[in-house]
Amino acid sequence: DHVDQEQVEPEGRGRRLDVPATVAPLRPVLVALGPGEMLVIGARPGRGKSHMAGDLAYGWAAEGAAGVVLTAEDAPPEWAAREVAKRAGGVVNLEAMRAGHADLRAWTAYHQHAAEVARLPVRVGGVAGRRACDVAARMRRAAERGARFAVVDYVQLIRPSARTGTPSEDVTAVAGELLDTAIDC
């Protein structure tokens, strides 16, 4: 049953995070996330899961919600660089910049937007090879500092806190531990 969000939305920290305007085309598919709720995105490699997670994280941050991105694959600076390139539109081509083939206009746009992204209340940290309990502890610390959301990228690369068995069981155990942490925080 559909319940009007305005009728049940609590005030302050427990308030739902709506789908940011930056990902408006996803509004028919995604719903606002309430405290302790988790969205799991799965697809084959190269389909844009991390890009969409970045759009959500930086979109929520642009709307004033502080948060943390914990990534087990991409280097943390890559997240900010992709966001800068998105904000600069077609002016910034990260591959051309890395190869040294960018013009002055691209570099200027990059640095201008990089300053904007750096001011957003979202921090990105690496968690490659970490155990789920370590990632959960980082989520707890972020929540204690006022974070309203956590994005965990590449859950399958996080080790379970306790041995399980198959890779599928490992991912289930890690996701369960992270969900429990989200509910607690």
C-alpha positions in Angstrom: 0.0 0.0 0.0 1.2 3.5 -0.9 1.5 5.8 2.2 2.2 9.4 1.6 5.7 10.1 2.7 4.8 13.4 4.3 2.5 11.7 6.7 5.0 9.3 8.2 8.3 11.1 7.8 9.9 11.9 11.2 11.8 15.0 11.9 15.6 15.4 12.1 18.1 12.5 12.0 15.5 9.8 11.4 14.2 11.6 8.3 14.1 9.7 5.0 16.6 10.3 2.3 14.7 10.9 -0.9 16.1 10.1 -4.4 18.4 13.1 -5.2 17.4 15.4 -8.0 20.7 14.3 -9.8 19.2 10.9 -10.4 15.6 12.0 -11.1 15.1 9.4 -13.9 15.4 6.7 -11.2 12.6 8.1 -9.1 10.0 5.6 -10.5 12.3 2.7 -9.5 13.9 3.9 -6.2 12.1 5.0 -3.1 13.2 7.2 -0.3 15.4 5.3 2.2 14.5 5.5 5.9 16.7 4.9 8.8 18.3 1.5 8.8 17.1 0.7 5.3 19.5 -0.7 2.7 19.4 -0.7 -1.1 21.3 -3.5 -2.8 22.3 -3.0 -6.5 23.5 -5.9 -8.4 24.4 -6.3 -12.1 27.2 -7.5 -14.3 30.5 -5.6 -14.3 30.7 -2.4 -16.2 26.9 -1.6 -16.0 27.3 1.6 -13.9 26.6 0.4 -10.4 29.4 2.5 -8.8 28.5 5.5 -11.0 24.9 5.3 -9.8 26.0 4.9 -6.2 28.2 8.0 -6.6 25.2 9.9 -8.0 23.2 8.9 -5.0 26.0 9.8 -2.5 27.0 13.1 -4.0 23.3 13.9 -4.7 22.4 13.4 -1.0 25.5 15.4 0.0 24.6 18.3 -2.3 21.2 18.4 -0.6 22.9 18.7 2.8 23.0 15.1 4.1 26.4 14.1 5.4 27.6 10.6 4.6 30.4 8.2 3.8 31.4 6.1 0.8 33.4 3.0 1.6 34.8 1.4 -1.5 36.5 -2.0 -1.8 37.6 -1.5 -5.4 38.2 2.0 -6.8 40.7 4.2 -5.1 38.9 6.9 -3.1 40.2 9.8 -5.2 38.6 8.1 -8.3 35.1 8.7 -6.8 35.8 12.5 -6.4 37.4 12.7 -9.9 34.3 11.0 -11.5 32.0 13.4 -9.7 34.1 16.4 -10.8 33.9 15.2 -14.4 30.1 14.7 -14.2 29.7 18.2 -12.8 31.9 19.7 -15.6 29.8 18.1 -18.3 31.6 17.4 -21.5 34.5 19.8 -20.7 36.4 17.3 -18.6 37.6 14.0 -20.0 39.4 12.1 -17.2 41.3 9.8 -19.6 42.6 12.7 -21.7 43.6 14.5 -18.5 45.5 11.5 -17.3 47.3 11.1 -20.6 48.2 14.8 -20.6 46.1 15.7 -23.6 43.7 18.1 -21.9 43.5 21.8 -22.7 43.6 24.7 -20.3 39.8 25.0 -20.4 39.5 21.4 -19.2 42.0 21.8 -16.4 40.4 25.0 -15.2 36.9 23.4 -15.2 38.3 20.4 -13.3 39.9 22.5 -10.6 36.8 24.7 -10.3 34.5 21.7 -9.8 37.0 19.9 -7.7 36.7 22.6 -5.1 32.9 22.3 -5.1 33.1 18.5 -4.7 35.6 18.8 -1.8 33.2 21.0 0.1 30.4 18.4 0.0 29.7 16.6 3.3 30.7 13.1 1.9 34.0 11.4 2.6 35.3 8.4 0.7 37.5 5.7 2.2 39.0 2.5 1.0 38.0 -0.8 2.6 39.6 -3.3 0.2 40.4 -6.6 1.9 38.8 -5.5 5.2 36.6 -7.7 7.3 32.9 -6.8 7.6 33.3 -5.9 11.3 36.0 -3.3 10.3 33.7 -1.8 7.7 30.8 -1.8 10.2 33.0 0.0 12.7 33.8 2.7 10.1 30.1 3.1 9.5 29.4 3.5 13.2 32.1 6.2 13.5 30.7 8.0 10.6 27.2 7.9 12.1 28.6 9.2 15.4 30.0 12.2 13.5 26.6 12.9 11.9 26.5 10.8 8.7 23.0 10.0 7.5 24.0 7.5 4.9 26.8 5.0 4.0 27.5 3.7 0.5 29.5 0.5 0.4 30.8 -0.3 -3.0 31.9 -3.8 -4.0 30.6 -5.7 -1.0 31.8 -9.0 -2.6 35.4 -7.8 -2.0 34.9 -7.4 1.8 35.7 -10.4 3.9 33.1 -11.9 6.3 33.9 -11.4 10.0 33.5 -15.2 10.5 34.1 -18.0 8.0 31.0 -19.1 6.2 31.7 -21.3 3.2 30.8 -20.3 -0.4 31.3 -16.9 -1.9 27.5 -16.4 -2.0 27.3 -17.1 1.7 30.2 -14.7 2.3 28.4 -11.9 0.5 25.2 -12.7 2.4 27.0 -12.6 5.7 28.8 -9.3 4.9 25.5 -7.7 3.7 23.7 -8.9 6.8 26.3 -7.5 9.1 26.3 -4.1 7.3 22.5 -4.0 7.4 22.5 -4.7 11.2 25.0 -1.8 11.6 22.8 0.5 9.5 19.8 -0.4 11.7 21.8 0.2 14.9 23.1 3.5 13.7 
